[in-house]
Structure formats: structure tokens, C-alpha cells
Amino acid sequence: QTAPNGGIGGNVRTSRELLTSMASGGDGKETMLENPFKLETISQLMKANFEDKKTKLNTDAAKLSAEVLYIFVLEGVYRSASQAQAEGAVEIDVQHFEKILPKLLLDF
């Protein structure tokens, strides 16, 4: 359930329920969400941090990196939603994200 201004309202669902509902389009069938990160963007970000300019990044490595980044972002959303629910909030706010961030970074 989405609150009027975009936050998650009512009861905050589990990460699996949220992922399924986002991906199903309301028909209840489970499908995987498409990764929104462009491989070219991921490749450029990674190449910018290579010490040796001769280092290359193959397509599979870029795909895996994009997937890890996507999972990291989803996990941040899910943990923020859980924090908001624990506090009785109707919306996820930046303060909820700030509270979960240290442990999220340690877990990844």
C-alpha cells in the first residue's frame, strides 16, 4: 500500500512480499524485477577507480556488479521499511535509512 505522497503506508510487507508485488503488476504471479542500472554506467564507474588504465572489465563482471548494487539498494529499502514499521511510521523517511545504514554497510 502506498501513502499519498509516495511512502509506504499501513503495514509494511516483508521484502519477499514487496518484491513480488512490485514485479507481479498485481496479478500475483512472481516475476523478477529488471535491474534498472545500465551496464555502461556500472562499467564507467568501475573503470574510473582502476589504478591501472589497462585493466579491462568484461560484460559478465559488469552484470554481476550491477546485480550486487541492485540487491544492495533493495536491501536498504527493505530495512528502512522495517525500521519505519517498528517506529509506527506511515512513511519511510531518510532518518529510517540513516538508522539502518551502519549495519547495512557492515553486512555488505
SULDAHU-V488144 format. One record per residue. RES is the residue in one small letter. D_FIRST is the distance of its C-alpha to the first C-alpha in Angstrom with 1 decimal. Layout:
BEGIN
RES/D_FIRST ; RES/D_FIRST
END
This chain:
BEGIN
q/0.0 ; t/3.8 ; a/6.6 ; p/9.6 ; n/11.6 ; g/9.7 ; g/8.8 ; i/6.1 ; g/5.7 ; g/6.6 ; n/7.8 ; v/8.1 ; r/8.9 ; t/12.4 ; s/13.6 ; r/14.7 ; e/11.5 ; l/9.7 ; l/12.9 ; t/13.2 ; s/10.0 ; m/10.8 ; a/14.4 ; s/14.4 ; g/13.2 ; g/11.8 ; d/15.2 ; g/14.8 ; k/17.8 ; e/17.8 ; t/19.1 ; m/19.7 ; l/18.3 ; e/21.1 ; n/22.4 ; p/22.1 ; f/25.2 ; k/28.4 ; l/31.3 ; e/33.7 ; t/31.8 ; i/31.7 ; s/35.4 ; q/36.4 ; l/34.7 ; m/36.4 ; k/39.7 ; a/39.7 ; n/40.0 ; f/42.6 ; e/45.9 ; d/48.1 ; k/47.5 ; k/48.8 ; t/45.9 ; k/43.9 ; l/40.3 ; n/40.0 ; t/37.1 ; d/36.0 ; a/35.9 ; a/33.8 ; k/31.3 ; l/31.1 ; s/30.7 ; a/27.9 ; e/26.1 ; v/26.7 ; l/25.4 ; y/22.2 ; i/21.8 ; f/22.6 ; v/19.9 ; l/17.2 ; e/18.6 ; g/18.5 ; v/14.8 ; y/14.2 ; r/16.8 ; s/15.5 ; a/12.1 ; s/14.3 ; q/16.5 ; a/14.0 ; q/12.9 ; a/16.7 ; e/17.4 ; g/15.0 ; a/13.4 ; v/10.3 ; e/10.6 ; i/12.5 ; d/15.9 ; v/19.1 ; q/20.6 ; h/18.2 ; f/19.3 ; e/22.9 ; k/22.8 ; i/21.9 ; l/24.0 ; p/27.4 ; k/26.6 ; l/24.6 ; l/27.8 ; l/30.0 ; d/28.1 ; f/28.6
END
